[in-house]
Amino acid sequence: MYYLLSSRSIDIAAPAEAVFAYAANLENFPNWFPGALSIQAMDSAEVDEIGKTYSEIVALPFGRRVKVTIRVEEAERPVHIAT
């Protein structure tokens, strides 16, 4: 079971496919999500391929950092991606 942790809609003057390609590539995540310090792909799978994995370093309170593994669980190009 998956839980929606956040949702937001905005208008972007770009094709949906281009926006999805940027947002679905989680290596871009630190560019727009606070607390994500770095993310690296762990395989060569496509960004919207089920099972694609990433290694992420996340900032926590009190200066702590933790390494987590993220796995793509669902994807429907160019509509949504779920990890």
N, C-alpha and C positions, 0 to 999 in steps of 0.2 A: 504494500500500500504506500502511496506517495502523498505527501502533504504540500499544499501550496503555501510557501513561506512568504512570498511577496508577489505583488502584481501591480503593474503601472502601465498606462497607455500614454503615448505622446505621438505627435505627428512629425515625421521625418521626411524631408524632401529628397528621397532616394528610393530606388526600387526595393520592394520587399525582399527580394533575393539577396541584394547587396547588404542590407541591414541584417538579415538572418546570418549570412556568411560571417559578418564581423562579430555579432553577439554570440553565435553558436561556437565560435572558436574560443574556447575558454582561456587560451593563452592571452587574449585581449582583456580578460576580466579585471586584472589589476589597474587597467587604464580608467575604469569607470565604477569600480566597486570598492568602497572604503574597507580596509581590513584585509583585503587580499594582497599580500605582499609579492607573491610570485606564483606562477603556475607554469608547469611544463608538461607537454604531452608525453605519455609513456609508451606510445605505439604510433604506428603510421596510418591507423584507421582514419577514415573521413570524419569530420567534426560531428556529423549527424548519424554516425554509425553506432548502433546499439553495442555497448561493450567498450567503446572508446574510453580510455582512462587517462587521467591527469594526476599529477602530484602537485599539491598546493601548500604554500606556507601562509598561514593565517595569523594576523596579529590579535592577541588577546589582551584583556586588562592587565595592568601592572607590568607591562613590557614583555609579557610572555609571548612565545610563538609556538605554533604547533603545526606539524606536517600531517596533511590528510590526503586520502586518495579519493578522487571523484570519478564516477563512472556514468556514462550516458545510459539512461534506462529507457527513454522514449524520445522519439524525434519525428516531426512531420515538417519537412522543408516546404515552404519557408514560414511556417506558422508557429511552431513551438519546439522547445527542447527541454527535457527534464533529466536531472541528474539525481 
